[in-house]
Amino acid sequence: MEDFASFFYKDEELSVIEKILDEENDDPITMYDEEGNCFKFEKVAVIPYEGELYAILYPLDQVEGVEEAEALVFHLMFDEEAETEEEAIKNGYIEIEYDMDTAEAVFDLYLDMLDEE
């Protein structure tokens, strides 16, 4: 996968991590690139890996550098300076996981989860 633009999340009510971790929420996650273009993503899974949390998100809009039917792995980055878990989630953000070994390991765990179901 080639490198492409970063995505930014804007929502007045919920942080991106709150939206991803909400098991009841099936609404698309809307993010924006550096040029303000809107992209919607579907949450596929949240996967713990090596003490960190990752989200697999499927783009509902065409994203340059991403093949059709290809999902992306995002690393959930919690606010380490927050005083409470709630603040850590509220002030957190996500970033694309560019380390291919990590991304593949997260996908493998997801596939293992599907096999177990």
FIZA-84092 format. One line per field, with one value per residue: residue number from 1; x, y, z of N, C-alpha, C in turn. Coordinates in Angstrom, 1 decimal, always signed. Atoms other than C-alpha are relative to their C-alpha. Example, Ala and Ser with C-alpha at 12.3 -4.5 7.8 and 13.67 -1.06 7.14 Angstrom:
<atoms>
k = [1; 2] .
nu = [+0.9; -0.9] .
nv = [-1.2; -1.1] .
nw = [+0.0; +0.0] .
cau = [+12.3; +13.7] .
cav = [-4.5; -1.1] .
caw = [+7.8; +7.1] .
cu = [+0.9; -0.8] .
cv = [+1.2; +1.1] .
cw = [+0.0; +0.8] .
</atoms>
This chain:
<atoms>
k = [1; 2; 3; 4; 5; 6; 7; 8; 9; 10; 11; 12; 13; 14; 15; 16; 17; 18; 19; 20; 21; 22; 23; 24; 25; 26; 27; 28; 29; 30; 31; 32; 33; 34; 35; 36; 37; 38; 39; 40; 41; 42; 43; 44; 45; 46; 47; 48; 49; 50; 51; 52; 53; 54; 55; 56; 57; 58; 59; 60; 61; 62; 63; 64; 65; 66; 67; 68; 69; 70; 71; 72; 73; 74; 75; 76; 77; 78; 79; 80; 81; 82; 83; 84; 85; 86; 87; 88; 89; 90; 91; 92; 93; 94; 95; 96; 97; 98; 99; 100; 101; 102; 103; 104; 105; 106; 107; 108; 109; 110; 111; 112; 113; 114; 115; 116; 117] .
nu = [+0.8; -0.8; +0.3; +1.0; +0.2; +0.5; +1.4; +0.3; +1.3; +0.7; +1.4; +0.2; +0.6; -0.8; -1.4; -0.1; -0.2; +1.3; +0.8; -0.5; +0.2; +1.4; +0.5; +1.4; -0.1; -0.3; +0.0; -1.4; -0.9; -0.3; -1.3; -0.3; -1.4; -0.6; +0.6; +1.4; +0.8; +0.7; -0.1; +0.7; -0.5; +0.8; -0.8; +0.0; -0.4; -1.0; -0.8; -1.2; -1.3; -1.2; +0.3; +0.6; +1.3; +0.0; +1.3; +0.0; +1.1; +0.1; +0.4; +1.2; -0.3; -1.3; -1.1; -1.1; -1.0; +0.7; +0.7; +1.3; +0.2; -1.1; +0.3; -1.1; -0.2; -0.3; -0.5; +0.7; -1.0; +0.7; -0.7; -0.8; -0.1; +1.3; +0.1; +1.0; +0.2; +0.9; -0.7; -0.9; +0.8; +0.5; -1.1; -0.8; +0.1; -0.5; -0.8; -0.2; -1.1; -0.9; -0.9; +0.7; +0.0; +1.1; +1.3; +0.3; +0.3; +1.3; +0.9; +0.0; +0.8; +1.4; +0.4; +0.1; +1.3; +1.1; +0.0; +0.5; +1.5] .
nv = [-1.2; -1.3; -1.0; -1.0; -1.1; +0.2; -0.3; -0.7; +0.3; -1.1; +0.3; -0.8; +0.8; +1.2; +0.1; +1.1; +1.2; +0.3; +0.5; +1.3; +1.0; +0.2; +1.3; -0.2; -1.0; +0.6; -1.1; -0.2; -0.9; -1.0; -0.6; -0.9; -0.1; -1.4; -1.0; -0.1; +0.9; +0.8; +1.4; +0.7; +1.3; +1.0; +0.7; +1.4; +0.7; -0.6; +1.1; -0.2; +0.7; -0.4; -1.0; -1.1; +0.2; -0.3; +0.1; +0.3; -0.8; +0.1; -1.3; +0.1; -0.8; +0.4; -0.7; +0.2; +0.9; +1.2; +0.8; +0.3; +1.1; +0.0; -0.8; -0.6; +0.2; -1.3; +0.1; -0.9; -0.7; -0.6; -1.2; +0.5; -1.0; -0.2; +0.4; +1.1; +0.8; -0.8; -1.0; +0.7; +0.4; -1.2; -0.8; +0.9; -0.1; +1.2; -0.3; +1.2; +0.8; +0.2; +1.2; +1.1; +1.2; -0.2; +0.0; +1.4; +0.8; -0.3; +0.7; +1.4; +0.2; -0.1; +1.2; +1.1; -0.2; +0.4; +1.5; +0.5; -0.2] .
nw = [+0.0; +0.1; -1.0; +0.4; -0.9; -1.3; -0.2; -1.2; -0.5; -0.6; -0.5; -1.2; -1.1; -0.4; +0.6; +0.9; -0.8; -0.6; +1.1; +0.4; -1.0; -0.3; +0.7; +0.5; +1.0; +1.3; +0.9; +0.6; -0.6; +1.0; -0.2; +1.0; +0.3; -0.2; +1.0; -0.4; +0.7; -0.9; +0.3; -1.0; -0.3; -0.7; -1.0; +0.2; -1.3; -0.9; -0.2; -0.9; +0.4; -0.7; -1.0; +0.7; +0.7; +1.4; +0.7; +1.4; +0.6; +1.4; +0.7; +0.8; +1.1; +0.7; -0.6; +0.8; -0.5; -0.7; +1.0; -0.3; -0.9; -1.0; -1.3; -0.6; -1.4; -0.7; -1.4; -0.9; -0.8; -1.2; -0.6; -1.1; -1.0; -0.6; -1.4; -0.1; +1.2; +0.9; +0.7; +0.9; +1.2; +0.6; +0.6; +0.9; +1.4; +0.7; +1.1; +0.9; -0.4; +1.2; -0.2; +0.6; -0.9; -1.0; +0.7; +0.4; -1.2; -0.4; +1.0; -0.3; -1.2; +0.4; +0.7; -1.0; -0.7; +0.9; +0.0; -1.3; -0.1] .
cau = [+0.0; +1.4; +1.5; -1.5; -2.9; -3.6; -7.2; -8.7; -11.8; -14.3; -17.3; -18.7; -20.4; -18.1; -14.3; -13.2; -12.1; -15.5; -17.2; -15.0; -15.3; -19.1; -20.3; -23.8; -22.7; -23.0; -22.9; -20.0; -17.0; -16.5; -13.0; -11.4; -8.1; -5.7; -7.6; -11.0; -12.3; -14.8; -14.3; -16.6; -15.4; -17.2; -15.9; -15.0; -13.3; -11.4; -8.4; -6.0; -2.4; +0.7; -1.0; -2.4; -5.8; -6.2; -9.3; -9.9; -11.9; -13.2; -13.4; -16.9; -15.5; -12.6; -9.3; -6.3; -3.7; -6.2; -7.4; -11.1; -12.2; -9.1; -9.5; -7.1; -5.6; -5.7; -3.8; -5.9; -3.8; -5.1; -4.1; -1.3; -1.4; -5.1; -6.0; -8.9; -9.7; -12.6; -10.4; -7.8; -10.5; -12.1; -8.8; -7.4; -7.0; -6.3; -3.6; -3.0; -0.7; +2.1; +4.2; +3.2; +4.3; +1.9; -0.9; -0.6; -0.5; -3.7; -5.4; -4.3; -5.8; -9.1; -9.1; -8.5; -11.5; -13.7; -12.6; -13.5; -17.1] .
cav = [+0.0; +3.4; +6.3; +8.7; +11.7; +11.8; +11.8; +14.1; +13.5; +16.2; +15.6; +17.9; +15.1; +12.0; +11.6; +9.2; +6.7; +6.9; +6.3; +3.3; +1.7; +2.1; -1.5; -0.2; +2.5; +1.3; +4.8; +5.5; +7.3; +10.5; +11.8; +14.5; +14.7; +17.7; +19.3; +19.0; +16.2; +14.0; +10.2; +7.8; +4.6; +1.5; +0.0; -3.6; -4.6; -3.4; -5.6; -5.7; -6.4; -6.2; -4.1; -1.6; -1.2; -1.1; -0.5; -2.0; +0.5; +0.0; +3.1; +3.6; +6.2; +5.7; +6.6; +7.2; +4.5; +2.0; -0.8; -1.6; -4.0; -3.2; -2.0; +0.1; -0.5; +2.5; +2.7; +4.1; +6.7; +7.5; +10.8; +9.6; +12.8; +12.6; +12.2; +9.7; +7.0; +9.0; +11.9; +9.6; +8.3; +11.7; +13.4; +10.5; +10.2; +7.5; +7.3; +4.9; +2.1; +2.2; -0.6; -3.4; -6.1; -4.7; -4.1; -7.7; -9.1; -7.2; -8.5; -12.0; -11.7; -10.5; -13.4; -15.8; -14.2; -14.8; -18.5; -18.9; -17.6] .
caw = [+0.0; -1.0; +1.4; +1.2; +3.0; +6.7; +7.9; +10.5; +12.6; +13.5; +15.7; +18.4; +20.4; +20.4; +20.0; +17.3; +19.9; +21.7; +18.3; +17.5; +20.9; +21.1; +20.2; +19.6; +17.1; +13.5; +12.0; +9.5; +10.9; +8.9; +8.5; +6.4; +4.5; +4.6; +1.7; +3.5; +1.4; +3.3; +3.6; +5.4; +7.0; +8.3; +11.6; +10.9; +14.2; +17.2; +17.8; +20.9; +19.9; +22.0; +24.7; +22.2; +20.5; +16.7; +14.6; +11.2; +9.1; +5.7; +3.4; +2.0; -0.3; -2.8; -1.1; -3.2; -2.7; -1.2; -3.4; -3.6; -0.9; +1.2; +4.8; +6.8; +10.2; +12.6; +15.9; +18.7; +20.5; +24.0; +25.7; +28.0; +30.0; +30.9; +34.5; +33.9; +31.5; +30.2; +29.4; +27.8; +25.4; +24.8; +24.0; +22.0; +18.3; +15.7; +13.1; +10.2; +11.1; +8.5; +10.0; +7.7; +10.2; +12.8; +10.3; +9.0; +12.5; +13.4; +10.2; +11.1; +14.5; +13.0; +10.6; +13.5; +15.3; +12.2; +12.2; +15.8; +15.2] .
cu = [+0.9; -0.5; -1.0; -0.3; -0.5; -1.5; -0.2; -1.5; -0.6; -1.4; -0.1; -0.4; +1.0; +1.4; +0.0; +0.1; -1.4; -0.9; +0.4; -0.3; -1.4; -0.5; -1.4; +0.0; +0.4; +0.1; +1.4; +0.8; +0.5; +1.3; +0.3; +1.5; +0.5; -0.6; -1.5; -1.0; -0.5; +0.1; -0.8; +0.6; -1.0; +0.9; -0.2; +0.3; +0.9; +0.8; +1.1; +1.2; +1.2; -0.3; -0.5; -1.3; +0.1; -1.5; +0.2; -1.2; +0.0; -0.5; -1.3; +0.1; +1.4; +1.1; +1.2; +1.1; -0.5; -0.8; -1.5; -0.1; +1.2; -0.4; +1.4; +0.1; +0.4; +0.4; -0.8; +1.0; -0.7; +0.9; +0.7; +0.1; -1.3; +0.0; -1.0; -0.1; -0.9; +0.6; +1.0; -0.7; -0.5; +1.0; +0.9; -0.3; +0.4; +1.0; +0.2; +1.3; +0.8; +1.0; -0.7; +0.0; -1.2; -1.3; -0.4; -0.3; -1.4; -1.0; -0.1; -0.8; -1.5; -0.4; -0.2; -1.3; -1.2; +0.0; -0.6; -1.5; -0.8] .
cv = [+1.2; +1.0; +1.0; +0.9; -0.5; +0.3; +0.7; -0.3; +1.2; -0.4; +0.8; -0.9; -1.1; +0.1; -1.2; -1.3; -0.4; -0.6; -1.4; -1.0; -0.3; -1.2; +0.2; +1.0; -0.6; +1.2; +0.1; +1.0; +0.9; +0.7; +0.9; -0.1; +1.4; +1.0; +0.2; -0.9; -1.0; -1.5; -0.7; -1.4; -0.9; -0.7; -1.5; -0.7; +0.9; -1.2; +0.4; -0.7; +0.6; +1.2; +1.3; -0.4; +0.5; -0.1; -0.3; +0.7; -0.2; +1.3; -0.2; +0.9; -0.4; +0.9; -0.3; -0.9; -1.2; -0.7; -0.2; -1.2; -0.2; +0.9; +0.5; -0.3; +1.3; -0.3; +1.0; +0.6; +0.7; +1.1; -0.5; +1.0; +0.3; -0.6; -1.2; -0.7; +0.6; +1.1; -0.5; -0.4; +1.3; +0.9; -0.7; +0.3; -1.3; +0.4; -1.3; -0.7; -0.3; -1.1; -1.2; -1.3; +0.1; -0.1; -1.4; -0.8; +0.3; -0.6; -1.5; -0.3; +0.1; -1.2; -1.2; +0.2; -0.5; -1.5; -0.6; +0.2; -1.0] .
cw = [+0.0; +1.1; -0.6; +1.1; +1.4; +0.0; +1.3; +0.3; +0.6; +0.4; +1.3; +1.2; +0.5; -0.6; -0.9; +0.7; +0.6; -1.1; -0.3; +1.1; +0.4; -0.9; -0.6; -1.2; -1.3; -1.1; -0.6; +0.8; -1.1; +0.4; -1.2; -0.3; +0.2; -0.9; +0.4; -0.6; +1.1; -0.4; +1.2; +0.1; +0.8; +1.0; -0.3; +1.3; +0.8; +0.5; +1.0; -0.6; +0.7; +1.0; -0.6; -0.6; -1.4; -0.5; -1.5; -0.6; -1.5; -0.7; -0.8; -1.2; -0.6; +0.7; -0.8; +0.7; +0.7; -1.1; +0.4; +0.8; +0.9; +1.2; +0.5; +1.5; +0.6; +1.4; +0.8; +1.0; +1.1; +0.6; +1.3; +1.2; +0.8; +1.4; +0.2; -1.3; -1.0; -0.8; -1.0; -1.3; -0.7; -0.7; -0.9; -1.5; -0.6; -1.1; -0.8; +0.4; -1.3; +0.1; -0.5; +0.8; +1.0; -0.7; -0.4; +1.2; +0.5; -0.9; +0.3; +1.2; -0.3; -0.8; +0.9; +0.8; -0.9; +0.0; +1.2; +0.1; -0.7] .
</atoms>
